[in-house]
């Protein structure tokens, strides 16, 4: 039986469907606690995005119930292994409802971005409840981050890159906003290098695509020609469905 997260080294899917376009949202606080004045707008004649659908909103309760049990320990362990220093500027892409935010040390400066208005509302409520002054969240497309180059010391993403429309574009953005010498931490399912396992998992692809994620993402193709040094890319447990990718941005 495949284990999801029972290993001792054991996040969070943010954008539970293919992502495209950007959306400005109402009700997002800045670091000073002020609310933004933007409202959600749709382009005239544009095809509705997954995050605008009722199904997308309905996924939030199930997501909150499932993901803490599935992946929280894995995220905590791998963040701890990075020994995040005081003052480190962290970006989490695909922060969702904020279920991974308590894994970051309070001495870090954490920014989370996501495309889902419903999930960001949950994250905002959590931040307020916990009194986290070191954390802020804002709406943003993972494939088109609006931050300047080399803005962050650590860029993370958990179970998100296989649910966006263009994973390669998102990965390039993660690398772009990371400073030279900075770290990138991605935890996600990637296509198995074992042909037999890959075929079995690929057989579920037609179903999982309807649910908003893909099972055939090839990590080697994803990282091709990027200015990074891969430090680790492996499962924390042989039976785990997920791989941990840790890389350093080259100068």
Beta strands, then each sheet from edge to edge (+ up, - down):
strand 1: 89-93
strand 2: 109-114
strand 3: 135-139
strand 4: 152-158
strand 5: 178-188
strand 6: 228-234
strand 7: 243-249
sheet 1: 3+ 2+ 1+ 4+ 5+ 7- 6+
end
